[in-house]
Amino acid sequence: MEIFISIIIGALTMCAVYMILSKSLLRIIIGTALFSHAAHLLVLTMSGLKTGAAPVLVDGVTDYTDPLPQALVLTAIVISFGVTAFFLVLAYRAYQELNTDNMEEMKGTESND
């Protein structure tokens, strides 16, 4: 199962890097969201994918699942949702002011002195 998830992580990272390197601001935002999803899957995969085990230790239990990576990923999901929402509002405001989504056009022109 870890191999399959690792392939998915690689594909998400590949798509995220491709989208971040594009000129469209909306694609860059979607790329950062995809990259955060790949990071979440990476943390969960590196902690070990155990199924059917209890997340809390009690007497007599030898097989358990560590709840710390799950809590970290849950916190990271909330933070990445907030950052993505902020990026979308920022992109909308930039589009209202500049009437473009292209990063090259947002740079402006250099002044010739």
Helices and strands as residue ranges (DSSP letters): H 2-20, H 25-47, H 68-98, H 103-106
